[in-house]
Amino acid sequence: MAISMTKNNGTREPFNADLINKSLERACKGLMNPISMVTQIATETQITLYDGITTDEIDAATINAALQNIKDDIGYDKVATRLLLKT
């Protein structure tokens, strides 16, 4: 099933997981186990996706996924902060 996302200007385009992964890679740069963090957040974000999701909702989903992992690794706090600043 193909998922599309709705951009801020109202246009729809196919969902591209690479865009989220690149954003997560930048947010995890310099932290311990960045690949593991990217994988964890991306996996948890994918659970919340649906057809027509907005880019703002995708941003919120990645931030929330990072926040949920703070209990296991305080480094996720930095990731969530970096993602929030990106928005």
Number of C-alpha atoms within 10 A of each C-alpha: 4 7 14 18 21 19 14 10 6 9 11 16 12 12 19 11 10 10 10 18 16 12 16 25 17 14 23 23 13 9 13 11 11 19 14 11 22 22 14 14 24 20 13 17 20 15 10 13 17 14 14 16 17 19 14 12 14 19 17 17 20 25 22 17 21 27 20 16 18 15 10 8 13 11 19 24 17 16 27 24 14 17 21 15 9 10 8
